[in-house]
Amino acid sequence: MARQLHATDWPDLPLSEWEDTCATLHLWTQIVGKIRLAHAPMINHWWQVPLYVTCRGLTTSPIPYGDRSFQIDFDFISHLLEIKSSDGATATIPLVARSVADFYAEIMDRLRELGLETRIWTMPVEIAGAVPFEHDRDHASYDAEYANRFWRILVQADRICTLFRSQFAGKVSPVHFFWGSFDLAVTRFSGRPAPPVTTGSSHLGVWVMQEAYSHEVSSCGFWPGNGGFGQAAFYSYAYPKPAGLSAAPVQPARATYNTDLGEFLLPYDAIRLSPSPDNDLMDFLQTTYEAAADLAQWDRLALERGGGKIT
């Protein structure tokens, strides 16, 4: 039996209505992500740095701190930031309109009070014109309704991406939220090394990119469209990009190849307004992966396992 859909499953998310909140929240997640980065041991492709979708928001998952651990959670239902330690200590910070500088100062104060003092590099990454967190008083917006809508979309995207992930027997990343680029992603690997990346991404060092793309990938996910694109979209790309990828036929019909970004894009509204959003999104993830894998001659018989179905 097909799962009954509700109008709130895929809420409207026009970037123009929450652009200031999106920019502020992006920076808040970078502060929290850098706290995780400061303590977590290195894992290939930077898998120790992302956040994860929860039933209420986003989490760091447990972060090691000596013989203790702690985690930081964004709650987009009660609109709180929660810090929880394995020794039972907790602290909360209301998610309200406030500057990045004030948010940074308060979270560092709460960590010190819990005996979890942490130092981070305070310069944002992957953001044009950024200033250190402690000096940023321009970004100070928080629209609770749109923060909640964004999270609800992440819940749906995480659900479908997890199903898509289950169909792969080869190396595959978790479904995780990268606070640098502010997107949810899952990545499949062919198992073969990739040519070294020789240029950096937007406001990101080449050495970071070299670790992220040390092996051939087909990656996909959801992005709210900040940074100049202007609209929320699902995306899919491959590194290295095989010849002919931009002309490959993919589904659904509104999916196109964006030559500026070098990836397939499917507008979020195409999914939001679809009578079968789950199936359409799975079609996009599957057909863009197949195009990349076939053109790059991945060993699909060995790498795929099937089994994931929309119900």
N, C-alpha and C positions, 0 to 999 in steps of 0.2 A: 504494500500500500504506500502510495506516495505521501511524503510528509506534508502536512497542511502548512501553507505559508501564510504569514500575517503581514499586514501593511508595514509594520515596524521592522520586519526582518532586514529590509534593504532601504533604509531611510534616505531621503534626499540630502545631498551634501554639496551644495554649490560653494566652491571655494571663496567666491566673492562675499559670502555671508559670514564666513568665519576665518578669513585670511589672517587677521591680527591674532586671533586665538591660536590658530595653527602655528604661526611663527613663534609665539610665546611657548606653546606646549612643546614644540620641537626642541627649543633650547632647554626647557625643564628636563625633558627626557635625556638630553645630552649630559646634563649634570649628573643625573642618576646613573646613566650608563657609564660615565667616566669613573664614578665611585666603584662600580663593579669591576671595571678595567683595572683599577688601581690594586685590586687584591686577587683577582682570579688568575690562576695559572694559564699560560698560553696554550691555546688549542688551535689546531690547523684551521686556516681560513678565517681566523678571528672569531671562531664560534664561542669563545668565552665572553664576548662583549654584548650580544643582543639582549633584548627583553623578550618576554613571552606573553601571549594573550591568556588572560584568566577569565573566570566567570564574572568578574567585576571590573577588570581593567587590564593593566600590564604589570608584570613583575620582573625583578631581576633574577628570581629563583635564589636559593641559598648562596651566599658569598662567604668564603672562608676568611676568618679573622683570628689568627692564632689557633687556640683550641676551641674557639667558638665559631658560630656562623650567624649571619644576619641576612635579611632580605628587605627590599624596599618595594612597596606596591603602590601603584596608582589605582585608586578606586574611583571610577567614573560614574558610579551610582550614588554613593554618599559624598563624592567629591572631596576625598581626603587623600593625602600621601601618608602611608603607614610604614614605619620602620619597626621591624620585629627581630629580636635577638634570640638565639637558642637558649639563653639563660632566663628567658621570660620577660626581659625588659622590652618596653614598647614606647613609641612616640608617634604622635600624629601631627600633621600640618594641614590646615584647610586648603583646598584648592579653590582659590578665589582670585579675582583680578589683582595682580601684584607684579612688581617688576622682577625681571630675571635676577637682578642684583639682590633684591630682598629675599627671593626664593633661595638663592645660593647661600646667603648668609644664614638663613634659618635652618636649612638642612644640615649645614656644617655645625651649627650650634647644637642641634639635636643629636648628631652623631657623637660629638664630644661629651655630652651629658650621659650618653649610654656607654661611654668608654670605647667608642668605635672611631676615634679620630682618624681622619683620612685627608690626604693631600692629593689634589688632582691638578693636571694642566688645565687652566681655566679658559683656554682659547677654544671656541667652538670650531668644529670641522664641517667641511662640505657645505658651508654657507657663505655666500658672497657678502663682503662688507661687514663681517662679524667683528665684535669687540669682546674682550674678556668678560666672563659672566659677572664678575664683581663690579664692572663699570656699566653694565647694560641696564639703563632705566627707560629705554625707549620701548622695549617689548614688555607690556604689562597688561595684557588682555586675557580674560578667561570667560568664555561663554559656556556655561555648564551644559546647555542643551546641545550645542554642537560638539563639545568634547564627548558627550554621551553618544551622539550619533556616530561619530568617528569610531568609537570603540565597538558599537554594535555592528558596524560594517566589518571591523577586524575579526569579530567573532565568527561571522559568516565566511569571510575569506579564509580564516584559519581552519574552519571545518572542512571546506572543500579542498584546500591545499593539503590538509592532512590525509584526506581520502586519496588524492592524487599521489601523494608521497607513498602511500601503502602499496602502490602498484609497481614499485621499483625494487629489485633485489640487489642492485649495485649500491655503491656508496651514495648516500643522499643526506643532505643536511636536515636538521630539525626545521620545523616551520617557526621562524623567529622574526622579531621586529628589530631592524637595524636603526638605531637612533641617529646615526650619522646622516643617512639619506632619508630617514623618516618613512620607511616602507616595510611591509611584511613580505617575506621572501622564503622560498624553498628552492633548493638547488640539487640537481642530479649531476652525477659525474660519470664520464665514460670509463675512467680508470687510467687514461693515458695522460702523460705530462703535456702541458700547453706551452707554446712559445712564450718566453718571458715578456711581461708587459714593459714597455719602454717609456710610456708617458703616464703622468698622473691624471687622476680624474679631477673634477671641479673641487679645488681647495682640499686636495687629498694627495699625500705624497706617493710617489711611484713605488716605494718600498711597501706601502700598505697594499697597493693594488697587486704587486707581485705575489704577496702571500695569499691574497684572496683568490687570485686566478692562476695558481701554480699548476692546475690541472684543467683539462677540458670540462666545460660545464654547459648545461642548459638550465637557465634559472627563470623563475616566474614569481609573480606576486601582485600586491596591491599597493598603490601610491596615491595620496590625496591630491597630487598635482601641484604642490608648492614648488617654489624655486623658479617660477616663470612659465611653466606649462599651462597652468590655469584651470585644469579640470581633473577630477579624480579618474583614475584608469587602472585597469589590470594590464600587466606587461609581461613580456617574455623575450628573452634574448639568449644568444649563445656566445661563448668565448672559447676558442677563436671563432669568428663568424665564418661559416663555410660558404663557398661560392654559390650564388644562386638563392641564398636564403630570403632576400628581400622580395623575390618574385614567387615564393612558394605559396600555394593555395592553403588557406587556413579558415577555420570556422570560429564563431558565427560570422555572418556576412559583414557586420560592422567592424570587424577586426581589420586593421591595416598596419602596414609597415611604415614606421616613422624614420625617415632617412637621417634627420637631424640627431635623433637619439640613438639610432642604430638598433631598434627593437620593435617588436610587434606591440601594438596597443589596442585595447578594447575599452571604449569609454564606459565608466561605471554606470552611467545612465542606461546603457544598452542592457546591462544586467538588471538594474533596478526596475526597469519597466517591462522586462521580459515576462511572458506567462510561465516560463520554465527557467528561472535564473540559475538553479543548480546545474541543470544539464548544459545550458549554454556556456557557463563558466568552465565546466569540465571539458567541453568540446574545445574551448580556446586553449586551455592548458595542454590538452592531449595533442591537438593538431599542430600547435607551434613546436612542442617537443619533438613530435615525429618528423616535422620538416627539418629541424636542426640535426636530429640523430641520423636520419637517412642520408642527408647531404654530406655529413661528416663521417659516414660509414661506421657508426657505433655498432657494437655487437649486441643488437637488441634482443636476440634470442637468449643470450646469457644474462642480460641486465634486467629484463622485465619479468614480472611475476603475475600480473593481472590481479583480479580479485576484488578491487574496490568498485562498488556500484552505488549509484544514487538510488535511495529507497524513499 
